[in-house]
């Protein structure tokens, strides 16, 4: 892994592997110690044609100030290995 610091953000160069097609990707991932889960950007999914799976129940997303996130809910998942 490669560590990079841009302004006040911390990024790591990581490898991802999809569980369904075994495709490999090298990406710079933002490290967010305040996050309560692991997230992937919708545009990354679309750009790389990753397969998503619907959740049986959507997950509400809130910003650090307790306001609803602009994308509001997570309704799909992607299976990847970090």
N, C-alpha and C positions, 0 to 999 in steps of 0.2 A: 504494500500500500504506500501511496505517496501522500504526504501531508502538505496542504497549502493553506495559507491564511490570507484572505482578501479583506481589507478594511478590518471589520470586527467579526467576520464570519470564518468558520473553519470548514474546509472541504477535504475529503479523502478521495483518492482515486481507487475505485473498487471495481470488482468484476461481479456481474450478475449472470445467472444462468436460468433460463426458463425451464419449468419442470415438464411442460408438455412437448416442447420442440427441441429442447437442449441447446437453444441459441445462446451464445455468449455475448455480453456487452461490457465494455469498459467505460465507466462514467465517473464524473466528479460528483460526489454526494455531499450535501450540506449536513453537517453535524449540528443537531439542535438538542441540547441537553434538557430543554424545557418541554419537548414533545412527549405526549403520552402514548404514542404509537409510531408505526412506521408507515410512511406515505410515499407515493410515487405520483409524479405529475401527469395529468391527463394528456398533455401534449407529447410527453415522452412515449406514452402508451400508443398514441395514434401514429407518431412518427415511425415507430419500430414495428407497428402492426401486432402488438402483443394481444393475446387472447385474454379476455376478462370473463369473470363469472359473477352472476347476480347474487347479492346477499339476500337471505330470506327476510331480513329486517335492516333497513338503512340505519346508519350511525350518524347522529348529529355532530357537527363540528363547530367549535367555539374558538374565538381568538383569545389571546392572553387577558384582554380586558372584559371577558365574558360576553361579548357581543357575538352574534351568529356570524360565521365565516361566509364570505360572498358566495362560495360554492355550496354552502349550507349542509349538505349531507353526502356521506359516502354510501354508494349503493352497489358498487362492484369491487371485486378483488382481482389481483394478478398473483399467480403462484410463481415465485422466483426464489432462487437460492443465492444468498449473499456470500 
